[in-house]
Amino acid sequence: MSLLRPLVIGQLVLPHNVLLAPLAGITNHAFRLICRREGACLAFTEMVSVNGMVREGEKTWELLQSSDEDRPLGVQLFGDDPELLARAAELVGDRADLIDINMGCPVRKVVGTGAGSALLKDTARIAAIVKAVRRATRLPLTIKIRTGWDRQDETWREAGRIAEAEGCDAITLHPRSRSQMFEGSADWSRIAALKALVGIPVIGSGDLFTAEDCRRMLAETGCDGIMAARGAMGNPWIFRQARELLEGRPVRLIGPAERATTARSHLELFVEQAGAAVALREMKKHLGWYIHGISGAASLRRAAHGARSLEELRELLDRIGGMGA
C-alpha cells in the first residue's frame, strides 16, 4: 500500500495524509493559505482559548478568521473545563470541519491554567472532556497529546484508550513528554505502539523537518498520517516535497528566487488580513525562517529584523530573489 493515501477522520475524507499542525503564533489564516498552496490538505488554527470564546473575547475570535480557500479547517481548542470546552465546540459551529482538543502544549502559561499537557496528569479529566465535547458536536473530533508529563510517563496509552472509548475520530501523538519540551529526539516507536493499541486513525508528529522525515515516519510507525509543525516554519514546501517523494517523483529543491516569491505572497496576505503594522512585526520572524540556508543568512536576518517599513521588507525580498542558489 502506498504511504501517501487518503485519510478518513469521522465523516471528513481527506485526499492524502500530509497535514499542517496547529502552532501558536504561527498558523494564522495567511500562513495556512501558504501551506495549503504547497499541498497541505488539512490545516489547523492556532490553539483557541475556550475561556476567551465563551466570554466573547474579540481577539480570541480573530483566531478563527478563515476563507473558502482555507477549508477543510481544523479548530484547536484549549482549556481544562469539560463544559466550557463543549460550549466552545458548539460556538465554533460551521466555521470548522474538525474540532481538536489540545492536550499537549508544554508552555508554562498554558499548563499553569490546567490545560495543554497538564491534562496528562489527570486521565479522568481527559475522559470527561472528550465525553462532553463529543456530545456537543457532530464534527470530527480529535485530541493532540504528548506521551506524558515526565519522560518516564506512559500516559499516552491510557489517553489513547480513552479517546477511542469516548468517541474521538483520531488521535495525534507528539512522542515527547511535557518535561522534554522540544529537547532530545521524539520517540517515534511510541507512535507505532499507539497505532497497534487503538482502532482509530493515529497521526504522528514530532521531528518532521524534511520530506524524507515524513516518509520515514509513515514507513517506520505505520501511522495513518503525519502532521508537520516546526518543520513547516519558513518551509511550506515540505508538504509538496513530501508528496513528491511519497509518489516516487523527483523532489524539487527550492532556491532563493522561489523562497522570496513565496515569502512575498505570505507578506501580502498578512497585510491584507491583519494590516500593515501587524504584518511588519510578524513577518520579521517568518523571514528569519524563510532565509534559512541562503548564503549570507545572518546578515539578511539582521536586515529583516531592522526593517522599519513594509517597503524595506519588500526591497529585501527583491534582493534575495536576485541571488543565486
Residue pairs with C-beta under 8 A, 6 or more apart in sequence:
2 246
2 247
3 215
3 218
3 219
3 246
4 16
4 17
4 18
4 242
4 243
4 246
4 247
5 16
5 17
6 13
6 14
6 15
6 16
6 17
7 13
7 14
7 16
7 17
7 19
7 201
7 224
7 225
8 14
8 201
9 98
9 140
9 142
9 169
9 170
9 201
10 98
10 139
10 140
10 141
10 169
10 170
11 140
12 42
12 72
12 97
12 98
12 140
12 169
14 41
14 42
14 72
14 225
15 41
16 41
16 243
17 203
17 218
17 224
17 225
17 226
18 39
18 40
18 41
18 214
18 225
18 226
18 228
18 239
18 242
18 243
18 246
19 40
19 41
19 42
19 43
19 44
19 203
19 225
19 226
19 227
19 228
20 27
20 32
20 35
20 36
20 40
20 42
20 43
20 44
20 227
20 228
20 232
20 239
21 27
21 44
21 144
21 172
21 205
21 227
21 228
21 229
21 232
22 44
22 45
22 46
22 47
22 74
22 76
22 100
22 102
22 144
23 46
23 229
23 230
23 232
23 233
24 46
24 47
24 105
24 107
25 46
26 46
26 233
27 43
27 44
27 45
27 46
28 45
28 46
28 63
28 65
28 273
28 274
29 65
29 66
29 67
29 70
29 269
29 273
30 266
30 269
30 270
30 273
30 274
31 236
31 266
31 286
32 40
32 43
32 44
32 45
32 70
32 73
33 67
33 69
33 70
33 269
34 236
34 262
34 265
34 266
34 269
35 43
35 232
35 236
35 239
36 43
36 69
36 70
37 236
37 265
38 236
38 237
38 238
38 239
38 240
38 262
39 239
39 240
39 242
39 243
40 228
40 232
40 236
40 239
41 72
42 72
42 73
42 74
42 98
43 70
43 73
43 74
44 73
44 74
44 75
44 76
44 100
45 63
45 64
45 66
45 73
45 74
45 75
45 76
46 63
46 76
47 76
47 77
47 78
47 102
47 105
47 110
48 60
48 63
48 64
48 75
48 76
48 77
48 78
48 88
49 57
49 60
49 77
49 78
49 79
50 77
50 78
50 79
50 81
50 84
50 85
50 87
50 88
51 57
51 79
51 84
52 59
52 60
52 61
53 60
53 61
53 77
53 87
53 88
53 91
53 92
54 84
54 87
54 88
54 91
64 75
64 92
64 95
64 96
65 273
66 73
66 95
71 97
72 97
72 98
73 95
73 96
73 97
73 98
74 96
74 97
74 98
74 99
74 100
74 142
75 92
75 95
75 96
75 98
75 99
75 100
76 100
76 101
76 102
76 144
77 85
77 88
77 89
77 92
77 99
77 100
77 101
77 102
77 133
78 101
78 102
78 105
78 110
78 115
78 116
79 85
79 88
79 113
79 115
80 113
80 114
80 115
80 118
80 119
80 125
80 129
82 125
82 128
82 129
82 131
82 132
82 133
83 132
85 101
85 129
85 132
85 133
86 132
86 133
86 135
86 136
86 137
87 136
89 99
89 133
89 136
89 137
89 139
90 136
90 137
92 99
92 137
92 139
96 139
97 139
97 140
98 139
98 140
98 141
98 142
99 133
99 137
99 139
99 140
99 141
99 142
100 141
100 142
100 143
100 144
100 172
101 129
101 130
101 133
101 141
101 142
101 143
101 144
102 110
102 115
102 116
102 144
103 116
103 117
103 119
103 120
103 126
103 143
103 144
103 145
103 146
103 159
104 116
104 117
104 120
104 144
104 145
104 146
104 174
104 178
105 111
105 115
105 116
105 117
106 116
106 117
106 146
106 178
106 181
107 116
110 116
110 117
110 118
111 117
111 118
111 178
112 118
117 145
117 146
117 149
117 178
118 149
118 178
119 125
119 126
119 129
120 126
120 145
120 146
120 148
120 149
120 153
120 155
120 159
120 178
121 149
121 155
123 155
123 158
123 159
123 162
126 143
126 159
126 162
126 163
127 162
127 165
127 166
130 141
130 143
130 162
130 163
130 166
130 167
130 168
131 166
131 167
133 141
134 141
134 166
134 167
134 168
140 169
140 170
141 167
141 168
141 169
142 168
142 169
142 170
142 171
142 172
142 203
143 159
143 163
143 168
143 171
143 172
144 171
144 172
144 173
144 174
144 205
145 155
145 156
145 159
145 171
145 172
145 173
145 174
146 156
146 173
146 174
146 175
146 176
146 177
146 178
147 153
147 154
147 155
147 156
147 173
147 175
147 176
147 177
147 187
147 190
148 154
148 155
148 156
148 177
148 178
149 155
149 177
149 178
149 179
150 177
150 178
150 179
151 177
151 179
151 180
152 177
153 177
156 173
156 175
156 190
156 194
157 193
157 194
157 197
159 171
160 171
160 173
160 194
160 197
160 198
160 202
161 197
161 198
163 171
163 198
163 200
164 171
164 198
164 199
164 200
168 200
169 200
169 201
170 200
170 201
170 202
170 203
170 224
171 194
171 198
171 200
171 201
171 202
171 203
172 202
172 203
172 204
172 205
172 227
173 190
173 191
173 194
173 202
173 203
173 204
173 205
173 206
174 186
174 205
174 206
174 229
175 186
175 187
175 188
175 189
175 190
175 191
175 204
175 206
176 182
176 183
176 184
176 186
176 187
176 206
182 230
185 207
186 205
186 206
186 207
188 204
188 206
188 207
188 217
188 220
188 221
189 221
191 202
191 204
191 217
191 221
191 223
192 220
192 221
192 222
192 223
194 202
195 202
195 221
195 222
195 223
195 224
201 224
201 225
202 221
202 223
202 224
203 223
203 224
203 225
203 226
203 227
204 217
204 218
204 221
204 223
204 225
204 226
204 227
205 226
205 227
205 228
205 229
206 229
207 213
207 231
208 214
208 217
208 226
208 227
208 228
208 229
208 231
208 238
209 230
209 231
209 235
209 238
210 231
210 238
210 241
211 238
211 241
211 242
211 244
211 245
211 251
212 245
213 231
214 226
214 228
214 238
214 242
214 245
214 246
215 242
215 245
215 246
217 223
217 226
218 226
218 246
226 242
228 238
228 239
228 242
231 238
232 238
232 239
233 286
233 289
234 286
234 288
234 289
234 290
234 291
234 292
235 289
235 292
236 262
237 254
237 258
237 262
240 252
241 251
241 252
244 250
244 251
244 252
245 251
255 324
255 325
256 294
256 320
256 321
256 322
256 323
256 324
256 325
257 321
257 322
257 323
259 290
259 291
259 294
259 320
260 290
260 317
260 318
260 320
260 321
261 321
262 290
263 283
263 286
263 287
263 290
263 317
263 320
264 314
264 317
264 321
266 283
266 286
266 290
267 279
267 283
267 310
267 313
267 314
267 317
270 278
270 279
270 282
270 283
271 279
271 310
274 282
276 310
279 310
280 307
280 309
280 310
280 313
283 313
284 304
284 305
284 307
284 313
287 300
287 301
287 304
287 313
287 316
287 317
288 301
288 304
288 305
291 297
291 300
291 301
291 304
291 320
294 300
294 320
294 323
295 323
295 324
300 316
300 320
303 316
304 313
304 316
307 313
307 316
